[in-house]
Amino acid sequence: MPGIIRAHGARAGWDERRRSNPMKPIHVFLLCLAVTGCQCGTETPTPVTLRLRNDTSQAIFVDATLGKQGLSLQRQQANVWLPFEETLGCECNSCDRFCDSDCQCPLEAPRQPLVLKVLPGTTVARTWEGIVHFARDTSGCGILPDSTPCMEEDVPPLDEPLRLQLCYAVSVPGLGPTNGGAPVPGVFPVESQVCVQQEFIIADGQAEIRPQPPASCTQDSECTVPALCLEGVCTTTCPAHTFPAVGGAWQVRVLEPEEQGVSGFFSRSTGAGGRRIFNGSGTLTSVRYSNGAMTLQLSRPAAPSGEYKASLSISVPSEATVALNVGEFLTVRVVDASTSSLPENRAVTIRDTSGALLLAADPAQLGMLLASEDTSPFTVASLPGSVGCDDSTCGKRSHQRTEFRADSLAVALKPGETKEVVAARATWRVLNLANSSYRSTSCTLKSQLPYVVVNRRGASAP
């Protein structure tokens, strides 16, 4: 068979030599035969360590289904870099056995697709045995014309330039959280992969490749979803943070107002987006603080007789509780945007008899419920630019600062931060419980910005 210079027996001899002395392969150069298609190289293959080193600031994901960890090899032919098979797969595919009617490859069961998360500062390596397998058309096994290819084997020269290619993605849709310790089930997104190459020669014994550094940025909109702009670069990796989770004692929770006795304490109206608005004023007859919840009882005379009475329960973090005095006259306003999917999305404000703000508390699910006139003298806004992120089953969630502004005062707080400030002739505590959003998600709660502004009554003020 012209052009074939390596028989399967030579491979068997190489296997035996490597088993007997795996650390010291004997390199023997073959004589080149003056025959068309002759391949020249060493008889004994030299293993090469292929290494992926992630020295960027973000994690990357590689296809681990076949155990190649995103690393593939290419060989140059006619000035074109072409991929090749590293292993035969089945002996019956080799050109030595292809015409053997007794040799049949077993059916392969479908493989579960796997992906591997490679964290910043980590390295992944595998070994290539130093053998190239390439397809060659058969001649019908000497009986009938046939163009079915078989696999030929070659050992490249030690100084032949080869190319290592790394293909990776910066995110895998629907994967969920993973610590990168081992491959996990997931479909690698070929359509969004990034590929880089690095040339090497076998004589080096190793080849190392690194992903591209992430792009620089100043805001999230400059980054491709789901990447965020953190510390001046676009990244999909979420560094550790201490932002508290919303829930339990760390939340804004306002129950639906209740009326007792003669109905009519609250006037009711409909606001933007179908929100229900409750407005009511009366004397505080009772206030109870228990387990982070504050329950108010209010009343005022009804016409022509009786009393209008109402009860309101509010939960905020303990450091944001407002001090109220039984007997004082208060005005409360509740904005209710609750739905079947977000059943407790209510905000509240409380003002004294002079109209001064005492408390503004907003769970701000899918946007703030309180308008600037509700929170006056403060305006509250989410600031652009991420200060952190985390991966969840809903996708990548980014965290932002919240700004509290009154007169010439402006305070920007990260999630979980609180600060005491002096403005509008009073002392206040402002608290950013959370400020997070998803750039892309199918989950209902796409964003939330719970905050509290509380008047520190009795504290010194100018």
Secondary structure, DSSP 8 states (H G I E B T S, - for coil): -TT----HHHHHHHHHHHHH-TTS----B----SSTT----BSS---EEEEEE--SSS-EEEE-TTS-TTEEEEEEETTEEEE-BSS-SSGGGBTTTTT-TT-----------EEEEE-TT-EEEEEE-S-EEEEEE--GGGTS----EEEEEE---TT-EEEEEEEEBS--TT-----SSS-EE----GGG-EEEEEEEEGGGSEEEE------B-SSGGGS-TT-EEETTEEES---------SBTTBS-EE---EEEEBS-SSEEEE-GGG-EEEEEEEEEEEEEEETTEEEEEEEEE-SSSSEEEEEEEEE--GGG-----TT-EEEEEEEE---SSSTT-EEEEEE-TT--EEEEEE--BTS--S-HHHHTT-EEEEEEEEEEEEEETTEEEEEEEEEEEETTEEEEE-TT-EEEEEETTEEEEEEE---EEESS-SSS--EE--EEEEE-TTS---
